[in-house]
């Protein structure tokens, strides 16, 4: 497995678990029925899934074209950490850091695109 696929797998697993703290918190604070009735609890998770749809194919393209490099590895690592930070600060309601983390994730995706098109 390439290092990029490792980071993709780690990112997918992390994204797949983002809903757990929201639900546990809502069940603890609102009860089971209250947790199921709260519509905004999954915003950070939904945003992570929306961006994973872009990130995952880029990593798979890099892998299938054997374009992995220190640049692609750094982009995958940066994306993972940026999305984790985005999730945490979104959960805590920290707007400026949330936007910066989102932008770092975008730059990581852009770096993968540039590598695929052999611009970077």
C-alpha positions in Angstrom: 0.0 0.0 0.0 1.4 3.4 -0.9 1.7 6.0 1.8 -0.9 8.1 0.1 -3.4 5.2 0.2 -2.6 4.8 3.9 -3.5 8.4 4.5 -6.6 8.1 2.4 -7.7 5.0 4.4 -7.0 6.8 7.7 -9.0 9.9 6.5 -11.9 7.7 5.4 -11.9 5.9 8.8 -11.7 9.2 10.7 -14.5 10.7 8.6 -16.7 7.7 9.2 -16.4 8.2 12.9 -17.0 11.9 13.1 -20.7 11.4 13.9 -20.0 9.4 17.1 -19.1 12.3 19.5 -22.1 14.3 18.3 -24.5 11.6 18.9 -23.0 10.6 22.3 -23.1 14.2 23.4 -26.7 14.7 22.2 -27.9 11.5 23.9 -26.2 12.6 27.1 -27.6 16.1 27.1 -31.0 15.7 25.4 -31.8 12.0 25.8 -32.2 9.5 23.0 -35.3 11.1 21.4 -33.8 14.6 21.7 -30.6 13.5 20.0 -32.5 12.0 17.0 -34.5 15.3 16.6 -31.6 17.7 16.4 -31.0 18.6 12.7 -27.8 20.5 13.0 -25.6 18.0 14.8 -24.0 16.6 11.7 -22.7 19.7 10.0 -19.0 19.0 10.5 -19.5 15.4 9.5 -21.4 16.4 6.4 -18.7 18.8 5.4 -16.0 16.2 5.8 -18.0 13.7 3.7 -18.5 16.4 1.0 -14.8 17.0 0.8 -13.8 13.3 1.0 -15.7 12.9 -2.3 -13.0 15.1 -3.9 -10.0 13.9 -1.9 -10.4 10.2 -2.3 -10.5 10.1 -6.2 -7.5 12.4 -6.3 -5.5 10.0 -4.1 -6.7 7.0 -6.2 -5.6 8.7 -9.4 -2.2 9.6 -8.0 -1.9 6.0 -6.9 -3.1 4.4 -10.1 -0.7 6.6 -12.2 2.2 5.9 -9.8 2.7 9.6 -9.2 3.4 9.3 -5.5 6.1 11.5 -4.2 7.1 13.5 -1.1 4.7 16.2 -2.4 1.7 13.9 -2.7 2.5 12.3 0.7 2.7 15.8 2.3 -0.6 16.7 0.6 -2.3 13.6 2.0 -1.0 14.2 5.5 -1.9 17.9 5.4 -5.4 17.0 4.2 -5.9 14.5 7.1 -4.7 16.9 9.8 -6.6 19.9 8.3 -9.8 17.9 8.3 -9.3 16.8 11.9 -8.6 20.4 12.9 -11.7 21.5 10.9 -13.9 19.0 12.7 -12.7 19.9 16.1 -12.9 23.7 15.7 -16.2 23.4 13.9 -17.5 21.4 16.9 -16.2 24.0 19.3 -17.5 26.9 17.2 -14.2 28.6 16.3 -14.9 30.3 13.0 -11.6 31.7 11.8 -9.6 28.6 12.6 -12.3 26.5 10.9 -11.9 28.5 7.7 -8.1 28.3 7.8 -8.3 24.5 8.3 -10.8 24.2 5.4 -8.4 26.2 3.2 -5.4 24.0 4.1 -7.5 21.0 3.1 -8.4 22.7 -0.2 -4.7 23.5 -0.9 -3.8 19.8 -0.3 -6.4 18.8 -2.8 -5.1 21.4 -5.3 -1.6 20.1 -4.8 -2.8 16.6 -5.8 -4.5 18.0 -8.9 -1.3 19.9 -9.9 0.7 16.7 -9.5 -1.8 14.7 -11.6 -1.5 17.3 -14.4 2.3 17.3 -13.9 2.3 21.0 -13.1 3.8 20.5 -9.6 
